[in-house]
Amino acid sequence: MQKLLATSLCVLFATILPSWSQLAIYSFTATAGAGNSDEQTGVGLTGTVTVTAGGTIQFDITNLSGTGSFTSGDFVGFGFDDKFDNPIDTLVWGLSAAPADWSLESDWTQLWGNATRPYTGAIADNQGDASGPGSGLDDGVSGTWVFDYTGDMQMVIDQWDSNSRPDMLARFKTVGSPANEGELSEKLEINFVKVPEPSTYGMIGAGALILLATARRLKKK
């Protein structure tokens, strides 16, 4: 009987804890067009951003360029709005296809050229000037970037939820069709959409029902 109760408690905590560790999840899909890009080339990105209570910000990004109706282009860097109380400390690798020879970049002006946008992010070391993963993510390729952050994670969420500036900036090189021989580059502004989180109270209620059913079963025995 004790084993059954212990199992039920494990199920309850396994259900609740993931929702507590993930403070917020955002999604985005953007195509370089009028109003959000420099050249309106038609390259694109899609992905998710996960903010955790443990102090990490994880970006899972897929380069849509060169797939479907999207123009071909190498995704070579991105920066996210970091108007927070502490800087990003570390860029962590190894979770998926994100190349290890991308670098943490705290001065996004290197690729954006606008001093009023102090965004933090990651930049491909070769920035499209050579072959291989270090030159950026090719058409249709996905990657994961994880940033360690020691500041107030709720401040990160509040910033993105109320931001009047783009939440993220993306940079592309060797953009284009055979007609322009891939000579264009592109700057793309992206805004996040918050993903509705599962109701924590609903999960707690489900766990409580499990415990109630277990208690009744034990009582009958």
N, CA and C atoms as a LAMMPS dump frame, in Angstrom:
ITEM: TIMESTEP
0
ITEM: NUMBER OF ATOMS
663
ITEM: BOX BOUNDS ff ff ff
-5.0000000000000000e+02 5.0000000000000000e+02
-5.0000000000000000e+02 5.0000000000000000e+02
-5.0000000000000000e+02 5.0000000000000000e+02
ITEM: ATOMS id mol type element x y z
1 1 1 N 0.836 -1.204 0
2 1 2 C 0 0 0
3 1 3 C 0.875 1.26 0
4 2 1 N 1.926 1.227 0.799
5 2 2 C 2.823 2.369 0.82
6 2 3 C 3.493 2.57 -0.538
7 3 1 N 3.811 1.474 -1.206
8 3 2 C 4.43 1.569 -2.524
9 3 3 C 3.491 2.235 -3.518
10 4 1 N 2.185 1.909 -3.427
11 4 2 C 1.2 2.505 -4.327
12 4 3 C 1.083 3.997 -4.084
13 5 1 N 1.079 4.395 -2.802
14 5 2 C 0.995 5.815 -2.474
15 5 3 C 2.239 6.553 -2.954
16 6 1 N 3.393 5.935 -2.768
17 6 2 C 4.648 6.562 -3.202
18 6 3 C 4.677 6.741 -4.712
19 7 1 N 4.166 5.739 -5.426
20 7 2 C 4.102 5.834 -6.888
21 7 3 C 3.205 6.979 -7.318
22 8 1 N 2.077 7.14 -6.642
23 8 2 C 1.146 8.209 -6.969
24 8 3 C 1.766 9.58 -6.728
25 9 1 N 2.533 9.71 -5.639
26 9 2 C 3.211 10.968 -5.357
27 9 3 C 4.244 11.287 -6.425
28 10 1 N 4.951 10.28 -6.886
29 10 2 C 5.947 10.477 -7.955
30 10 3 C 5.279 10.974 -9.231
31 11 1 N 4.131 10.4 -9.564
32 11 2 C 3.385 10.829 -10.754
33 11 3 C 2.964 12.278 -10.611
34 12 1 N 2.511 12.652 -9.404
35 12 2 C 2.073 14.025 -9.169
36 12 3 C 3.213 15.012 -9.384
37 13 1 N 4.367 14.75 -8.769
38 13 2 C 5.488 15.678 -8.9
39 13 3 C 6.061 15.679 -10.308
40 14 1 N 6.058 14.551 -10.974
41 14 2 C 6.559 14.5 -12.352
42 14 3 C 5.669 15.318 -13.276
43 15 1 N 4.406 15.451 -12.918
44 15 2 C 3.468 16.222 -13.719
45 15 3 C 3.629 17.714 -13.494
46 16 1 N 3.887 18.097 -12.231
47 16 2 C 3.896 19.507 -11.868
48 16 3 C 5.246 20.175 -12.115
49 17 1 N 6.345 19.491 -11.787
50 17 2 C 7.66 20.119 -11.814
51 17 3 C 8.06 20.709 -13.154
52 18 1 N 7.79 20.063 -14.323
53 18 2 C 8.185 20.682 -15.588
54 18 3 C 7.576 22.058 -15.789
55 19 1 N 6.329 22.264 -15.365
56 19 2 C 5.684 23.563 -15.552
57 19 3 C 6.317 24.612 -14.661
58 20 1 N 6.873 24.211 -13.5
59 20 2 C 7.543 25.157 -12.631
60 20 3 C 8.915 25.534 -13.164
61 21 1 N 9.622 24.627 -13.819
62 21 2 C 10.97 24.911 -14.29
63 21 3 C 10.957 25.786 -15.535
64 22 1 N 9.918 25.694 -16.358
65 22 2 C 9.794 26.519 -17.55
66 22 3 C 8.935 27.739 -17.219
67 23 1 N 9.593 28.895 -17.114
68 23 2 C 8.87 30.114 -16.769
69 23 3 C 8.038 30.627 -17.934
70 24 1 N 8.56 30.488 -19.145
71 24 2 C 7.829 30.978 -20.319
72 24 3 C 8.391 30.347 -21.578
73 25 1 N 7.519 30.138 -22.555
74 25 2 C 7.922 29.64 -23.871
75 25 3 C 7.346 30.58 -24.925
76 26 1 N 8.176 30.941 -25.887
77 26 2 C 7.755 31.805 -26.984
78 26 3 C 7.992 31.083 -28.311
79 27 1 N 7.22 31.454 -29.317
80 27 2 C 7.432 30.933 -30.663
81 27 3 C 7.568 32.105 -31.622
82 28 1 N 8.137 31.834 -32.782
83 28 2 C 8.236 32.877 -33.804
84 28 3 C 8.377 32.236 -35.173
85 29 1 N 7.832 32.897 -36.163
86 29 2 C 8.039 32.58 -37.572
87 29 3 C 8.052 33.909 -38.306
88 30 1 N 9.101 34.158 -39.072
89 30 2 C 9.22 35.452 -39.734
90 30 3 C 9.785 35.279 -41.133
91 31 1 N 9.243 36.067 -42.047
92 31 2 C 9.722 36.117 -43.431
93 31 3 C 10.167 37.534 -43.734
94 32 1 N 11.323 37.695 -44.361
95 32 2 C 11.859 39.019 -44.668
96 32 3 C 11.018 39.679 -45.755
97 33 1 N 10.193 40.622 -45.318
98 33 2 C 9.325 41.338 -46.25
99 33 3 C 9.253 42.801 -45.89
100 34 1 N 8.221 43.48 -46.37
101 34 2 C 8.06 44.9 -46.101
102 34 3 C 7.803 45.133 -44.613
103 35 1 N 8.527 46.097 -44.034
104 35 2 C 8.288 46.488 -42.66
105 35 3 C 9.129 45.784 -41.624
106 36 1 N 9.739 44.646 -41.968
107 36 2 C 10.535 43.932 -40.962
108 36 3 C 11.932 43.571 -41.448
109 37 1 N 12.334 44.091 -42.616
110 37 2 C 13.65 43.727 -43.154
111 37 3 C 14.201 44.849 -44.016
112 38 1 N 15.494 44.747 -44.298
113 38 2 C 16.155 45.763 -45.125
114 38 3 C 15.901 45.562 -46.611
115 39 1 N 16.042 44.303 -47.06
116 39 2 C 16.031 44.035 -48.496
117 39 3 C 14.779 43.304 -48.986
118 40 1 N 13.934 42.867 -48.05
119 40 2 C 12.692 42.153 -48.415
120 40 3 C 12.991 40.963 -49.331
121 41 1 N 13.972 40.167 -48.94
122 41 2 C 14.455 39.099 -49.811
123 41 3 C 13.608 37.83 -49.764
124 42 1 N 12.825 37.641 -48.689
125 42 2 C 12.011 36.432 -48.596
126 42 3 C 12.678 35.267 -47.894
127 43 1 N 13.836 35.515 -47.223
128 43 2 C 14.405 34.473 -46.361
129 43 3 C 13.536 34.376 -45.105
130 44 1 N 13.72 33.321 -44.301
131 44 2 C 12.858 33.192 -43.133
132 44 3 C 13.421 32.308 -42.045
133 45 1 N 12.876 32.472 -40.851
134 45 2 C 13.235 31.669 -39.684
135 45 3 C 11.979 31.251 -38.939
136 46 1 N 12.067 30.144 -38.228
137 46 2 C 11.024 29.746 -37.294
138 46 3 C 11.696 29.119 -36.084
139 47 1 N 11.015 29.141 -34.94
140 47 2 C 11.633 28.535 -33.768
141 47 3 C 10.888 28.82 -32.489
142 48 1 N 11.512 28.416 -31.382
143 48 2 C 10.959 28.641 -30.05
144 48 3 C 12.059 29.164 -29.131
145 49 1 N 11.624 29.87 -28.089
146 49 2 C 12.522 30.387 -27.061
147 49 3 C 11.961 29.955 -25.715
148 50 1 N 12.789 29.291 -24.91
149 50 2 C 12.347 28.801 -23.608
150 50 3 C 13.156 29.463 -22.503
151 51 1 N 12.459 30.118 -21.581
152 51 2 C 13.081 30.749 -20.419
153 51 3 C 12.811 29.864 -19.211
154 52 1 N 13.872 29.468 -18.485
155 52 2 C 13.704 28.549 -17.361
156 52 3 C 14.038 29.214 -16.034
157 53 1 N 13.491 28.647 -14.966
158 53 2 C 13.765 29.146 -13.626
159 53 3 C 15.218 28.916 -13.239
160 54 1 N 15.88 27.983 -13.937
161 54 2 C 17.276 27.692 -13.649
162 54 3 C 18.26 28.693 -14.209
163 55 1 N 17.769 29.701 -14.935
164 55 2 C 18.645 30.746 -15.441
165 55 3 C 19.17 30.52 -16.837
166 56 1 N 18.42 29.809 -17.678
167 56 2 C 18.843 29.619 -19.064
168 56 3 C 17.785 30.16 -20.027
169 57 1 N 18.261 30.59 -21.175
170 57 2 C 17.394 31.01 -22.28
171 57 3 C 17.797 30.157 -23.476
172 58 1 N 16.893 29.308 -23.933
173 58 2 C 17.207 28.369 -25.01
174 58 3 C 16.484 28.76 -26.295
175 59 1 N 17.258 28.857 -27.378
176 59 2 C 16.721 29.151 -28.701
177 59 3 C 16.816 27.898 -29.565
178 60 1 N 15.693 27.414 -30.069
179 60 2 C 15.654 26.333 -31.056
180 60 3 C 15.201 26.954 -32.371
181 61 1 N 16.11 27.04 -33.33
182 61 2 C 15.865 27.81 -34.549
183 61 3 C 16.046 26.942 -35.78
184 62 1 N 15.13 27.09 -36.741
185 62 2 C 15.246 26.442 -38.051
186 62 3 C 15.314 27.514 -39.123
187 63 1 N 16.312 27.396 -39.988
188 63 2 C 16.435 28.303 -41.121
189 63 3 C 15.486 27.839 -42.229
190 64 1 N 14.41 28.589 -42.442
191 64 2 C 13.427 28.236 -43.467
192 64 3 C 13.91 28.579 -44.871
193 65 1 N 14.957 29.356 -44.961
194 65 2 C 15.451 29.803 -46.265
195 65 3 C 15.752 28.613 -47.166
196 66 1 N 15.399 28.742 -48.437
197 66 2 C 15.652 27.69 -49.407
198 66 3 C 14.67 26.539 -49.357
199 67 1 N 13.661 26.615 -48.486
200 67 2 C 12.622 25.588 -48.422
201 67 3 C 11.307 26.194 -48.862
202 68 1 N 10.473 25.402 -49.514
203 68 2 C 9.181 25.905 -49.988
204 68 3 C 9.356 27.142 -50.851
205 69 1 N 8.66 28.224 -50.479
206 69 2 C 8.723 29.461 -51.259
207 69 3 C 9.748 30.45 -50.718
208 70 1 N 10.539 30.048 -49.706
209 70 2 C 11.516 30.957 -49.105
210 70 3 C 12.779 31.047 -49.968
211 71 1 N 13.319 32.258 -50.051
212 71 2 C 14.563 32.491 -50.776
213 71 3 C 15.73 31.833 -50.04
214 72 1 N 16.699 31.336 -50.793
215 72 2 C 17.873 30.699 -50.199
216 72 3 C 18.735 31.729 -49.47
217 73 1 N 19.359 31.313 -48.345
218 73 2 C 20.253 32.21 -47.619
219 73 3 C 20.838 31.552 -46.393
220 74 1 N 22.086 31.884 -46.061
221 74 2 C 22.748 31.343 -44.869
222 74 3 C 22.391 32.203 -43.659
223 75 1 N 21.888 31.564 -42.618
224 75 2 C 21.589 32.234 -41.352
225 75 3 C 22.887 32.308 -40.561
226 76 1 N 23.422 33.539 -40.345
227 76 2 C 24.776 33.668 -39.792
228 76 3 C 24.826 34.305 -38.411
229 77 1 N 23.688 34.719 -37.866
230 77 2 C 23.75 35.305 -36.54
231 77 3 C 22.404 35.823 -36.078
232 78 1 N 22.275 35.952 -34.754
233 78 2 C 21.057 36.54 -34.2
234 78 3 C 21.373 37.211 -32.872
235 79 1 N 20.572 38.197 -32.532
236 79 2 C 20.692 38.863 -31.248
237 79 3 C 19.314 39.041 -30.659
238 80 1 N 19.211 38.982 -29.326
239 80 2 C 17.918 39.195 -28.68
240 80 3 C 18.023 40.364 -27.712
241 81 1 N 16.923 41.058 -27.514
242 81 2 C 16.882 42.252 -26.689
243 81 3 C 17.277 41.891 -25.26
244 82 1 N 18.373 42.467 -24.768
245 82 2 C 18.891 42.082 -23.456
246 82 3 C 18.965 43.267 -22.5
247 83 1 N 17.952 44.084 -22.493
248 83 2 C 17.887 45.21 -21.56
249 83 3 C 17.536 44.708 -20.166
250 84 1 N 18.408 43.872 -19.614
251 84 2 C 18.156 43.262 -18.327
252 84 3 C 19.177 43.783 -17.314
253 85 1 N 19.107 43.3 -16.072
254 85 2 C 19.977 43.826 -15.028
255 85 3 C 21.336 43.148 -14.968
256 86 1 N 21.499 42.022 -15.643
257 86 2 C 22.786 41.335 -15.683
258 86 3 C 23.062 40.844 -17.1
259 87 1 N 24.342 40.75 -17.473
260 87 2 C 24.646 40.277 -18.833
261 87 3 C 24.517 38.762 -18.955
262 88 1 N 24.466 38.301 -20.188
263 88 2 C 24.544 36.875 -20.455
264 88 3 C 25.961 36.405 -20.13
265 89 1 N 26.068 35.291 -19.428
266 89 2 C 27.363 34.832 -18.962
267 89 3 C 28.032 33.838 -19.909
268 90 1 N 27.252 32.889 -20.411
269 90 2 C 27.848 31.783 -21.155
270 90 3 C 26.929 31.36 -22.288
271 91 1 N 27.538 30.968 -23.388
272 91 2 C 26.811 30.334 -24.487
273 91 3 C 27.154 28.853 -24.449
274 92 1 N 26.139 28.003 -24.268
275 92 2 C 26.337 26.566 -24.085
276 92 3 C 26.021 25.842 -25.385
277 93 1 N 26.821 24.822 -25.717
278 93 2 C 26.659 24.1 -26.974
279 93 3 C 26.325 22.636 -26.746
280 94 1 N 26.042 21.943 -27.826
281 94 2 C 26.028 20.495 -27.8
282 94 3 C 24.663 19.848 -27.748
283 95 1 N 23.577 20.626 -27.81
284 95 2 C 22.256 20.019 -27.696
285 95 3 C 21.718 19.535 -29.033
286 96 1 N 22.157 20.129 -30.132
287 96 2 C 21.693 19.669 -31.446
288 96 3 C 22.676 20.103 -32.511
289 97 1 N 22.171 20.59 -33.635
290 97 2 C 23.038 20.865 -34.778
291 97 3 C 23.755 22.201 -34.705
292 98 1 N 23.516 22.982 -33.651
293 98 2 C 24.176 24.283 -33.573
294 98 3 C 25.69 24.103 -33.561
295 99 1 N 26.421 24.734 -34.474
296 99 2 C 27.857 24.503 -34.577
297 99 3 C 28.631 25.087 -33.409
298 100 1 N 29.657 24.388 -32.974
299 100 2 C 30.458 24.826 -31.837
300 100 3 C 31.326 26.033 -32.168
301 101 1 N 31.492 26.325 -33.441
302 101 2 C 32.326 27.456 -33.813
303 101 3 C 31.494 28.702 -34.124
304 102 1 N 30.361 28.813 -33.477
305 102 2 C 29.666 30.092 -33.354
306 102 3 C 30.132 30.733 -32.058
307 103 1 N 30.084 32.051 -31.971
308 103 2 C 30.605 32.75 -30.796
309 103 3 C 29.528 33.582 -30.121
310 104 1 N 29.639 33.685 -28.789
311 104 2 C 28.792 34.597 -28.034
312 104 3 C 29.119 36.015 -28.459
313 105 1 N 28.094 36.808 -28.725
314 105 2 C 28.309 38.173 -29.188
315 105 3 C 27.485 39.127 -28.329
316 106 1 N 28.16 39.977 -27.547
317 106 2 C 27.459 40.922 -26.682
318 106 3 C 27.287 42.282 -27.336
319 107 1 N 27.944 42.487 -28.474
320 107 2 C 27.805 43.748 -29.199
321 107 3 C 27.249 43.454 -30.583
322 108 1 N 25.916 43.45 -30.683
323 108 2 C 25.261 43.052 -31.92
324 108 3 C 25.538 44.015 -33.06
325 109 1 N 26.073 45.214 -32.752
326 109 2 C 26.355 46.192 -33.803
327 109 3 C 27.378 45.67 -34.801
328 110 1 N 28.121 44.618 -34.42
329 110 2 C 29.101 44.046 -35.353
330 110 3 C 28.42 43.579 -36.632
331 111 1 N 27.215 43.022 -36.509
332 111 2 C 26.506 42.562 -37.699
333 111 3 C 25.348 43.468 -38.078
334 112 1 N 24.877 44.28 -37.157
335 112 2 C 23.692 45.085 -37.456
336 112 3 C 24.04 46.506 -37.868
337 113 1 N 25.105 47.045 -37.285
338 113 2 C 25.539 48.385 -37.663
339 113 3 C 24.667 49.492 -37.124
340 114 1 N 24.062 49.279 -35.947
341 114 2 C 23.204 50.302 -35.361
342 114 3 C 23.471 50.327 -33.864
343 115 1 N 24.112 51.388 -33.389
344 115 2 C 24.531 51.454 -31.993
345 115 3 C 23.364 51.558 -31.022
346 116 1 N 22.169 51.817 -31.524
347 116 2 C 21.012 51.934 -30.631
348 116 3 C 20.395 50.575 -30.343
349 117 1 N 20.979 49.518 -30.841
350 117 2 C 20.426 48.172 -30.646
351 117 3 C 21.462 47.293 -29.925
352 118 1 N 21.588 47.43 -28.597
353 118 2 C 22.577 46.617 -27.869
354 118 3 C 22.051 45.225 -27.563
355 119 1 N 21.876 44.444 -28.591
356 119 2 C 21.349 43.09 -28.43
357 119 3 C 22.485 42.1 -28.194
358 120 1 N 22.203 41.022 -27.451
359 120 2 C 23.16 39.943 -27.214
360 120 3 C 22.75 38.726 -28.037
361 121 1 N 23.716 37.938 -28.494
362 121 2 C 23.356 36.75 -29.251
363 121 3 C 24.549 35.914 -29.636
364 122 1 N 24.473 35.311 -30.817
365 122 2 C 25.526 34.422 -31.297
366 122 3 C 25.778 34.69 -32.77
367 123 1 N 27.025 34.579 -33.169
368 123 2 C 27.43 34.87 -34.542
369 123 3 C 28.32 33.751 -35.069
370 124 1 N 28.055 33.322 -36.295
371 124 2 C 28.91 32.327 -36.948
372 124 3 C 30.291 32.93 -37.167
373 125 1 N 31.317 32.182 -36.822
374 125 2 C 32.674 32.723 -36.866
375 125 3 C 33.084 33.18 -38.258
376 126 1 N 32.657 32.452 -39.294
377 126 2 C 33.046 32.817 -40.66
378 126 3 C 32.006 33.689 -41.353
379 127 1 N 30.834 33.81 -40.749
380 127 2 C 29.789 34.706 -41.24
381 127 3 C 29.521 34.569 -42.736
382 128 1 N 29.399 33.33 -43.185
383 128 2 C 29.005 33.096 -44.566
384 128 3 C 30.123 33.164 -45.57
385 129 1 N 31.358 33.383 -45.099
386 129 2 C 32.472 33.559 -46.032
387 129 3 C 33.225 32.28 -46.356
388 130 1 N 32.791 31.16 -45.795
389 130 2 C 33.446 29.885 -46.07
390 130 3 C 32.416 28.776 -46.003
391 131 1 N 32.789 27.59 -46.446
392 131 2 C 31.866 26.464 -46.392
393 131 3 C 31.929 25.803 -45.019
394 132 1 N 30.886 25.031 -44.68
395 132 2 C 30.866 24.332 -43.403
396 132 3 C 29.984 25.027 -42.388
397 133 1 N 29.71 24.366 -41.242
398 133 2 C 28.782 24.906 -40.253
399 133 3 C 29.214 26.232 -39.649
400 134 1 N 30.502 26.5 -39.639
401 134 2 C 30.985 27.763 -39.1
402 134 3 C 30.596 28.963 -39.926
403 135 1 N 30.114 28.726 -41.142
404 135 2 C 29.682 29.836 -41.993
405 135 3 C 28.21 30.155 -41.793
406 136 1 N 27.542 29.429 -40.911
407 136 2 C 26.129 29.674 -40.65
408 136 3 C 25.302 28.429 -40.892
409 137 1 N 24.014 28.537 -40.616
410 137 2 C 23.111 27.415 -40.878
411 137 3 C 22.621 27.496 -42.32
412 138 1 N 22.835 26.435 -43.079
413 138 2 C 22.4 26.381 -44.466
414 138 3 C 20.881 26.287 -44.551
415 139 1 N 20.376 26.305 -45.764
416 139 2 C 18.934 26.206 -46.01
417 139 3 C 18.338 24.987 -45.312
418 140 1 N 17.28 25.206 -44.531
419 140 2 C 16.548 24.109 -43.916
420 140 3 C 17.186 23.489 -42.691
421 141 1 N 18.335 24.001 -42.24
422 141 2 C 19.058 23.406 -41.108
423 141 3 C 18.577 24.021 -39.791
424 142 1 N 18.551 23.193 -38.722
425 142 2 C 18.123 23.647 -37.398
426 142 3 C 19.293 23.647 -36.43
427 143 1 N 19.178 24.444 -35.38
428 143 2 C 20.207 24.47 -34.344
429 143 3 C 19.627 24.904 -33.013
430 144 1 N 20.367 24.632 -31.94
431 144 2 C 19.962 25.019 -30.588
432 144 3 C 21.081 25.807 -29.922
433 145 1 N 20.717 26.918 -29.318
434 145 2 C 21.65 27.761 -28.576
435 145 3 C 21.09 27.962 -27.174
436 146 1 N 21.924 27.771 -26.156
437 146 2 C 21.493 27.96 -24.774
438 146 3 C 22.393 29.002 -24.105
439 147 1 N 21.785 30.023 -23.528
440 147 2 C 22.517 31.085 -22.855
441 147 3 C 22.276 30.999 -21.352
442 148 1 N 23.355 31.036 -20.566
443 148 2 C 23.238 31.109 -19.116
444 148 3 C 23.095 32.571 -18.705
445 149 1 N 22.212 32.823 -17.748
446 149 2 C 21.893 34.186 -17.359
447 149 3 C 21.716 34.239 -15.85
448 150 1 N 22.379 35.194 -15.187
449 150 2 C 22.328 35.26 -13.731
450 150 3 C 21.36 36.306 -13.211
451 151 1 N 20.671 36.979 -14.091
452 151 2 C 19.755 38.026 -13.668
453 151 3 C 18.385 37.498 -13.289
454 152 1 N 17.453 38.417 -13.143
455 152 2 C 16.073 38.109 -12.786
456 152 3 C 15.352 37.587 -14.027
457 153 1 N 15.025 36.298 -14.053
458 153 2 C 14.409 35.71 -15.238
459 153 3 C 13.02 36.278 -15.494
460 154 1 N 12.322 36.677 -14.437
461 154 2 C 11.007 37.285 -14.642
462 154 3 C 11.137 38.613 -15.379
463 155 1 N 12.254 39.288 -15.169
464 155 2 C 12.515 40.541 -15.869
465 155 3 C 12.661 40.306 -17.372
466 156 1 N 13.263 39.177 -17.717
467 156 2 C 13.378 38.799 -19.126
468 156 3 C 11.986 38.661 -19.74
469 157 1 N 11.122 37.948 -19.044
470 157 2 C 9.763 37.708 -19.539
471 157 3 C 8.985 39.013 -19.649
472 158 1 N 9.067 39.843 -18.624
473 158 2 C 8.337 41.118 -18.643
474 158 3 C 8.806 41.994 -19.794
475 159 1 N 10.115 41.949 -20.069
476 159 2 C 10.666 42.762 -21.155
477 159 3 C 10.074 42.341 -22.491
478 160 1 N 10.081 41.048 -22.762
479 160 2 C 9.581 40.571 -24.047
480 160 3 C 8.066 40.705 -24.161
481 161 1 N 7.359 40.586 -23.047
482 161 2 C 5.905 40.687 -23.09
483 161 3 C 5.432 42.11 -23.397
484 162 1 N 6.254 43.097 -23.062
485 162 2 C 5.831 44.491 -23.232
486 162 3 C 6.731 45.273 -24.18
487 163 1 N 7.548 44.576 -24.949
488 163 2 C 8.575 45.221 -25.761
489 163 3 C 7.982 46.046 -26.904
490 164 1 N 8.501 47.27 -27.057
491 164 2 C 8.131 48.084 -28.213
492 164 3 C 9.161 47.956 -29.332
493 165 1 N 10.297 47.304 -29.032
494 165 2 C 11.328 47.057 -30.033
495 165 3 C 11.24 45.598 -30.464
496 166 1 N 11.886 45.256 -31.574
497 166 2 C 11.926 43.836 -31.965
498 166 3 C 12.562 42.99 -30.862
499 167 1 N 12.002 41.817 -30.599
500 167 2 C 12.557 40.935 -29.577
501 167 3 C 13.854 40.289 -30.044
502 168 1 N 13.989 40.135 -31.353
503 168 2 C 15.147 39.421 -31.895
504 168 3 C 15.508 39.993 -33.258
505 169 1 N 16.792 40.014 -33.552
506 169 2 C 17.305 40.431 -34.855
507 169 3 C 18.062 39.257 -35.468
508 170 1 N 17.864 39.026 -36.744
509 170 2 C 18.542 37.922 -37.431
510 170 3 C 19.303 38.458 -38.641
511 171 1 N 20.425 37.824 -38.933
512 171 2 C 21.282 38.261 -40.041
513 171 3 C 21.518 37.1 -40.991
514 172 1 N 21.415 37.376 -42.274
515 172 2 C 21.634 36.379 -43.326
516 172 3 C 22.689 36.901 -44.302
517 173 1 N 23.448 35.969 -44.875
518 173 2 C 24.378 36.313 -45.951
519 173 3 C 24.233 35.306 -47.078
520 174 1 N 24.907 35.596 -48.193
521 174 2 C 24.809 34.798 -49.428
522 174 3 C 23.349 34.493 -49.743
523 175 1 N 22.546 35.541 -49.755
524 175 2 C 21.111 35.419 -49.997
525 175 3 C 20.813 35.574 -51.473
526 176 1 N 19.899 34.745 -51.977
527 176 2 C 19.399 35.003 -53.315
528 176 3 C 19.282 33.786 -54.199
529 177 1 N 18.667 34.002 -55.325
530 177 2 C 18.472 32.984 -56.338
531 177 3 C 19.65 33.012 -57.309
532 178 1 N 19.7 32.063 -58.219
533 178 2 C 20.778 32.109 -59.22
534 178 3 C 20.825 33.415 -60
535 179 1 N 19.701 34.133 -60.054
536 179 2 C 19.651 35.378 -60.821
537 179 3 C 20.586 36.445 -60.248
538 180 1 N 20.699 36.49 -58.901
539 180 2 C 21.6 37.487 -58.324
540 180 3 C 22.841 36.84 -57.701
541 181 1 N 23 35.534 -57.964
542 181 2 C 24.194 34.791 -57.573
543 181 3 C 24.459 34.834 -56.07
544 182 1 N 23.409 34.968 -55.275
545 182 2 C 23.56 34.913 -53.828
546 182 3 C 24.403 36.012 -53.234
547 183 1 N 24.37 37.193 -53.83
548 183 2 C 25.235 38.276 -53.372
549 183 3 C 24.595 39.148 -52.299
550 184 1 N 23.315 38.982 -52.039
551 184 2 C 22.627 39.846 -51.088
552 184 3 C 22.842 39.396 -49.651
553 185 1 N 22.702 40.337 -48.713
554 185 2 C 22.617 40.023 -47.29
555 185 3 C 21.277 40.56 -46.797
556 186 1 N 20.872 40.119 -45.608
557 186 2 C 19.556 40.53 -45.116
558 186 3 C 19.589 40.728 -43.613
559 187 1 N 18.823 41.701 -43.133
560 187 2 C 18.594 41.947 -41.716
561 187 3 C 17.099 41.805 -41.461
562 188 1 N 16.752 40.939 -40.512
563 188 2 C 15.345 40.604 -40.259
564 188 3 C 14.989 40.877 -38.809
565 189 1 N 13.909 41.624 -38.581
566 189 2 C 13.402 41.882 -37.242
567 189 3 C 12.315 40.866 -36.908
568 190 1 N 12.349 40.345 -35.664
569 190 2 C 11.427 39.279 -35.269
570 190 3 C 10.808 39.606 -33.918
571 191 1 N 9.515 39.34 -33.784
572 191 2 C 8.82 39.471 -32.508
573 191 3 C 8.328 38.109 -32.044
574 192 1 N 8.406 37.875 -30.738
575 192 2 C 7.997 36.604 -30.16
576 192 3 C 6.504 36.588 -29.847
577 193 1 N 5.929 35.401 -29.894
578 193 2 C 4.544 35.178 -29.475
579 193 3 C 4.574 34.204 -28.307
580 194 1 N 3.994 34.604 -27.193
581 194 2 C 4.026 33.741 -26.011
582 194 3 C 3.141 32.527 -26.212
583 195 1 N 3.671 31.362 -25.897
584 195 2 C 2.917 30.116 -26.03
585 195 3 C 2.115 29.908 -24.744
586 196 1 N 0.802 29.754 -24.838
587 196 2 C 0.011 29.526 -23.616
588 196 3 C 0.512 28.298 -22.886
589 197 1 N 0.815 28.475 -21.593
590 197 2 C 1.335 27.352 -20.819
591 197 3 C 0.201 26.496 -20.291
592 198 1 N 0.436 25.194 -20.097
593 198 2 C -0.593 24.349 -19.495
594 198 3 C -0.947 24.868 -18.113
595 199 1 N -2.195 24.763 -17.74
596 199 2 C -2.626 25.257 -16.44
597 199 3 C -1.992 24.438 -15.324
598 200 1 N -1.165 25.095 -14.533
599 200 2 C -0.538 24.402 -13.404
600 200 3 C -1.593 23.905 -12.43
601 201 1 N -2.631 24.734 -12.245
602 201 2 C -3.678 24.316 -11.313
603 201 3 C -4.408 23.085 -11.834
604 202 1 N -4.57 23.006 -13.136
605 202 2 C -5.216 21.829 -13.705
606 202 3 C -4.405 20.578 -13.458
607 203 1 N -3.071 20.7 -13.59
608 203 2 C -2.218 19.551 -13.349
609 203 3 C -2.203 19.17 -11.872
610 204 1 N -2.229 20.186 -10.994
611 204 2 C -2.296 19.896 -9.571
612 204 3 C -3.595 19.164 -9.25
613 205 1 N -4.691 19.627 -9.891
614 205 2 C -5.97 18.97 -9.665
615 205 3 C -5.956 17.526 -10.117
616 206 1 N -5.309 17.295 -11.278
617 206 2 C -5.215 15.918 -11.772
618 206 3 C -4.408 15.056 -10.809
619 207 1 N -3.333 15.629 -10.272
620 207 2 C -2.54 14.886 -9.311
621 207 3 C -3.308 14.609 -8.023
622 208 1 N -4.102 15.592 -7.614
623 208 2 C -4.903 15.402 -6.401
624 208 3 C -5.913 14.279 -6.586
625 209 1 N -6.487 14.187 -7.783
626 209 2 C -7.435 13.103 -8.062
627 209 3 C -6.758 11.742 -7.975
628 210 1 N -5.509 11.694 -8.445
629 210 2 C -4.754 10.437 -8.354
630 210 3 C -4.561 10.04 -6.895
631 211 1 N -4.172 11.025 -6.076
632 211 2 C -3.966 10.743 -4.657
633 211 3 C -5.27 10.334 -3.968
634 212 1 N -6.378 11.012 -4.347
635 212 2 C -7.67 10.683 -3.748
636 212 3 C -8.084 9.253 -4.087
637 213 1 N -7.903 8.897 -5.357
638 213 2 C -8.254 7.543 -5.77
639 213 3 C -7.394 6.512 -5.062
640 214 1 N -6.125 6.844 -4.865
641 214 2 C -5.22 5.935 -4.173
642 214 3 C -5.64 5.761 -2.704
643 215 1 N -5.977 6.894 -2.059
644 215 2 C -6.374 6.85 -0.667
645 215 3 C -7.645 6.004 -0.481
646 216 1 N -8.587 6.165 -1.383
647 216 2 C -9.833 5.369 -1.301
648 216 3 C -9.537 3.895 -1.475
649 217 1 N -8.636 3.598 -2.385
650 217 2 C -8.283 2.188 -2.617
651 217 3 C -7.642 1.587 -1.37
652 218 1 N -6.759 2.379 -0.739
653 218 2 C -6.118 1.882 0.469
654 218 3 C -7.114 1.706 1.606
655 219 1 N -8.085 2.61 1.68
656 219 2 C -9.091 2.543 2.735
657 219 3 C -9.932 1.288 2.622
658 220 1 N -10.267 0.932 1.353
659 220 2 C -11.072 -0.277 1.119
660 220 3 C -10.308 -1.526 1.537
661 221 1 N -8.982 -1.483 1.394
662 221 2 C -8.189 -2.647 1.738
663 221 3 C -8.051 -2.761 3.267
